[in-house]
Amino acid sequence: MPAEECLPLARLVHAKLLRLDESGGEPHFPIAEMMLAIRSSERPHIINIEYEGWIPDIDPHLDCIEETRRCVQLIKRHPAA
């Protein structure tokens, strides 16, 4: 079901981000399409961010707080946000 059809039925959008690239983008998740659909929706939505990219055993050099902050910035800086 396309996002445009789902959004009228749900207030919460769960954005599960897997990994941020060097520029702060998320290559695995269609953020541009998601934000456009949310902004075009007739009702308000809550965006819940779940960041899965920081795993201590895989990326011990990453700071989980900094990576989460980068995820929030990614969503906020999108033109449709």
ZIWOKA-V964462 format. One record per backbone hydrogen bond with DSSP energy under -1.0 kcal/mol. NH is the residue of the N-H (numbers start at 1). CO is the residue of the C=O. Records with the same first field share a line. If there is no record, write none. Layout:
NH: CO + CO
This chain:
5: 2
6: 2
7: 3
9: 6
13: 46
15: 48
17: 50
21: 25
24: 21
29: 26
31: 29
34: 30
35: 31
36: 32
37: 33
38: 34
39: 35
40: 36
46: 11
48: 13
50: 15
52: 17
58: 55
59: 55
62: 59
67: 63
68: 64
69: 65
70: 66
71: 67
72: 68
73: 69
74: 70
75: 71
76: 72
77: 73
81: 78
